[in-house]
Amino acid sequence: MSMLKFQRLLRRGALLLCIAPFFQCAVAGASELRIGLSGEVTSLDPHYLAAQPNLTVARHVFESLTDVDTQTRLIPGLAESWRVLDSKTWEFTLRRGVKFHDGSPLTAEDVAFSLQRPLSIQSSPGGFASYVRAIATTTVVDKRTLRVKTRYPYGALPEELNSILIVSKKAALKAGPEDFDSGRAMIGTGPYKFVRYRRGGRLELARNDDWWGLRPAWDKVTLRVVTSDPSRTAALLAGDLDVIEHVPSADIRNLKKNKKLHVMQTISWRTILLHLDQYRAQPPGVTDSNGKPLVKNPFMDLRVRKAISKAINRSAITERVMEGLAVPAANIVSPGVFGYNTELTPEAYDPEGAKRLLAEAGYPNGFRVTLAGPNNRYINDEQVLQTVAQLLTRIGIVTRVEAAPMSAFIGRARNGDTGFSLLGWGSFAADLALRSLVATPNAEKGYGTWNW
């Protein structure tokens, strides 16, 4: 795996841990790298579901026109350059000599197809169509030149196209998710080639010796799904894995003392958010103190939402639950991400102020809610859920937690079966997060894709 790809893994997770001696010999000896993933890979189709485990895998095989470095600065990807021709037209020039894994050359036809394909994906629980909705037309000028015309002046297009991975038109023209999972359509331009995949188990990749970039350090990369935190750590200590992501906070202190291991930390791109149903009169899981439906949805009242925010002790969660492996959030994106506002500060913990706001909103005795979320997706996710529930209960919002594996939780949340839930969001630009999470859902524009 190239260092570029290793850095990409690092920036998308909060924490990585590896066996240091292995890395010292692997670069020279070109051996196998075994990576333990914390989340289930639900699809290998790079345009089907925008979930981090899927993207972690896909970006070893596929690449995008533009890329970003570890500081989220835009850099060339498969496009060596791009320029603006007028207020709505962009021209991209592809790198010379880039080949797909089957030996065929990358052309502007493949790129044009890849930019249109997300719009044709059916039944996606959260796809990539929003990133290309602004595109009106794509014109192939020649094999290495593509012109993209947007529906309106749109300066964020190069950043948007970083999220669209380029597939082979020949391989993916009639392919569905099952064709990618089987490997038939897993034909990319990236540093590693698909070998085999066992759902829920492992994905095996082999080095692409024809890659246009620096020669990858490892002959083979195996990505294993190990959702259990203790099992992932145990596999590392036993030598069955060389790298793991999302190291449990409780293990960090002891692992740092192990001279055979090397811990690498950085602030993740992911922010953990609470989603409150603000569009239905009677959201599921929200009742009065006796369990009966409320006359109106309390989440629609700004004072209630402010009360919930004031009730959450972000510093305590950071220091105690996360054991120092988190930063209290004041922005929808992480520090360092484009659009992050350094002048915003986290809401101060103020339980008495929260109670006053609830009383002003007409809920002096509070109400009951069910808080849903995953128990195997983010570091200490269930502990965070339980802590939030305790904090809200103290101000009168009696909160019950429903934690489930991500595969079960995400379907319920997407279907509207939860009225109050926890979800993480990672993005390298604030406008992408705002458009997906905050904007009113609009399928035609691709807005509000994850606004539940």
C-alpha positions, 0 to 999 in steps of 0.5 A, a space after each residue: 500500500 502506498 503511503 498516500 493510501 495509508 495517509 488516506 486511511 489515517 485521515 478518515 479514522 480517529 486512530 490507527 495502531 500498527 506493529 512498528 517493526 513490520 513497517 520497517 521491514 515491509 517497505 524493504 521486503 515488500 510483504 503483505 499488509 493485514 488491516 483490521 477494519 472496524 465497520 462492515 463493508 456493505 458494497 464494493 460498488 463505489 457509487 452505491 453507498 457513501 459509507 466510510 468502510 466502503 470508501 476505505 476499501 474502494 479507494 485502494 482500487 479506484 481513484 477520483 479526478 481530484 484528490 485531497 491531501 492530509 490537510 484537506 487541500 485539493 490536489 490533482 488525482 486522475 486529472 493532472 489539471 483543470 481550468 474554468 472556461 466560463 462561469 459554468 464550464 470546467 475543463 479537465 485534462 487527464 494524466 497520460 499513461 493511466 491504465 485500468 487493471 485490465 490493461 485498457 487505457 483510462 479515457 475521458 469516456 470512462 470519466 464521463 460515464 462515471 460522472 453520470 452513473 451515480 444518477 442511475 443507481 437505484 434503491 441506494 440508502 445513501 449514494 453519490 448522486 448529490 455530488 453530480 446533480 449540479 452537472 448539466 452536460 459532459 463533453 468528451 473533447 478528446 481521449 484526455 480532455 473532458 468539459 463539464 458544464 454545470 446548471 449554474 455557476 458552481 465553484 465547488 465542482 472540483 471538490 465535489 468530484 473528489 467523491 466520485 470514483 472513476 470506473 471502467 465504462 466497459 466493465 461497469 456499463 451494465 454492472 450492479 452491486 453484485 458484479 462489483 462484489 464478485 470482482 467482475 466490475 472491480 476494474 479500477 486504476 488504483 494502486 491495488 487490484 481486486 483478488 477476492 472478497 468474502 462478505 463480512 470477512 475479508 477483501 484481498 488485494 494485489 499490488 498494481 505494478 502498472 500504477 501511475 504513482 509511486 510503487 506501492 510498498 506491499 505486494 498484497 493487502 488484506 482488509 479484514 472486517 473485525 467489528 468487535 473492539 476486543 477481538 480487533 485488539 487481540 488480533 493485533 497483539 497476536 500478530 494476526 493483524 498488522 494495522 487496526 483502526 478505531 483503537 478502543 480508548 480503554 486500550 490506548 494507555 497499555 498499547 502505547 507502552 508496548 514497544 512492538 506497537 506504534 500508535 498514530 493519532 490525528 483528529 478525524 474528519 468525522 463529527 458525531 451528531 444527534 439527529 432530531 426529527 423536526 418534520 413530523 407531528 408525532 415522531 416515533 419514540 417521543 411521548 409524554 411522561 406517561 408514555 402517551 403521544 404528545 400533542 405536538 413534536 417538542 423537537 420543532 421548538 427551538 427552546 427544546 433543541 437548545 435545552 438538549 444542547 445545554 444538557 450535554 456535557 461535551 467536555 465530560 464525554 471527551 475526557 471520561 467516555 472518550 478518555 481524551 480521544 475526542 474534541 468537543 464539537 462546535 462546527 458541523 465539520 472537524 478542525 482543519 476541514 475547509 469551512 471550519 469556523 474557529 470563532 465558534 465555541 462548543 455549547 456550555 454545559 448548563 443543566 439549570 438553563 436547560 430546565 428553564 428552557 424546557 419550562 418556557 417551551 411548555 414542558 416543565 415536567 419534561 417528556 420521554 424519548 428513545 435515543 437510537 444509534 449504533 453499538 459497533 460503528 464509532 469508538 465508544 458509540 454505545 457509551 456515548 449514547 448511554 451518557 447522553 441519555 443520563 444527561 438528558 434524563 437529569 433535566 427531565 427528558 427521560 431517555 431510553 437507549 436503543 443501540 444496535 449493530 450499524 447494519 440494523 440501525 442505519 436501515 431504521 434511521 433511513 426508513 424514518 423509524 427513529 425520531 432521535 438518533 446518533 450518527 457520525 458524518 465525515 467530510 472534507 468541506 463544510 458545504 458538503 456536510 451542510 448540503 447533505 445534513 441540513 438542506 431541505 431534502 430535494 432529490 432533483 438537486 441532491 440536497 438533504 440526502 442524509 437529512 433525517 
